[in-house]
């Protein structure tokens, strides 16, 4: 009977050790989350660059208008 219990204990530890299904799901979720964060950061950088470009264009327009008033 002791041998049976030892065999069942070893077998159950083997099943627990081999079950890495949750790890694969966690890794996929982390990869998707990282991709989403990277996309979000890229969008923020692009929006900041566009806002900077618009600000420069507005400043150039104001400077051009001031130059035409001086003449």
C-alpha positions as CSV (number, residue, x, y, z in Angstrom):
1,X,0.0,0.0,0.0
2,X,2.9,2.4,0.8
3,X,4.3,1.7,-2.7
4,X,1.0,2.6,-4.3
5,X,0.8,5.9,-2.4
6,X,4.4,6.7,-3.3
7,X,3.7,5.9,-7.0
8,X,0.6,8.1,-7.0
9,X,2.6,11.0,-5.3
10,X,5.4,10.8,-7.8
11,X,2.9,10.6,-10.7
12,X,1.0,13.6,-9.5
13,X,4.2,15.6,-9.1
14,X,5.0,14.7,-12.7
15,X,1.7,15.9,-14.0
16,X,2.1,19.2,-12.0
17,X,5.6,19.8,-13.3
18,X,4.7,19.1,-16.9
19,X,1.6,21.4,-16.9
20,X,3.0,24.6,-18.4
21,X,-0.1,25.6,-20.3
22,X,-0.8,28.7,-18.2
23,X,2.8,29.9,-18.8
24,X,2.2,29.9,-22.6
25,X,-1.0,31.9,-22.1
26,X,0.8,34.3,-19.8
27,X,3.6,34.8,-22.3
28,X,1.2,35.4,-25.2
29,X,-0.7,37.9,-23.1
30,X,2.5,39.7,-22.1
31,X,3.6,39.8,-25.7
32,X,0.3,41.3,-26.8
33,X,0.4,43.8,-24.0
34,X,3.9,44.8,-25.0
35,X,2.9,45.3,-28.6
36,X,-0.1,47.4,-27.6
37,X,2.1,49.6,-25.4
38,X,4.7,50.0,-28.2
39,X,2.0,51.0,-30.6
40,X,0.6,53.5,-28.1
41,X,4.0,55.0,-27.6
42,X,4.6,55.3,-31.3
43,X,1.2,57.0,-31.8
44,X,2.0,59.5,-29.0
45,X,5.4,60.2,-30.6
46,X,3.8,60.7,-34.0
47,X,1.1,63.0,-32.5
48,X,3.8,65.1,-30.8
49,X,5.8,65.4,-34.0
50,X,2.6,66.5,-35.9
51,X,1.8,69.0,-33.2
52,X,5.4,70.4,-33.4
53,X,5.1,70.6,-37.2
54,X,1.8,72.5,-36.9
55,X,3.3,74.9,-34.3
56,X,6.3,75.6,-36.6
57,X,4.0,76.2,-39.6
58,X,1.8,78.6,-37.5
59,X,4.9,80.5,-36.4
60,X,6.1,80.7,-40.0
61,X,2.7,82.0,-41.1
62,X,2.7,84.7,-38.4
63,X,6.2,85.7,-39.2
64,X,5.3,86.0,-42.9
65,X,2.3,88.1,-42.1
66,X,4.4,90.4,-39.9
67,X,7.0,90.7,-42.7
68,X,4.3,91.8,-45.2
69,X,3.0,94.4,-42.8
70,X,6.5,95.9,-42.5
71,X,6.8,96.5,-46.2
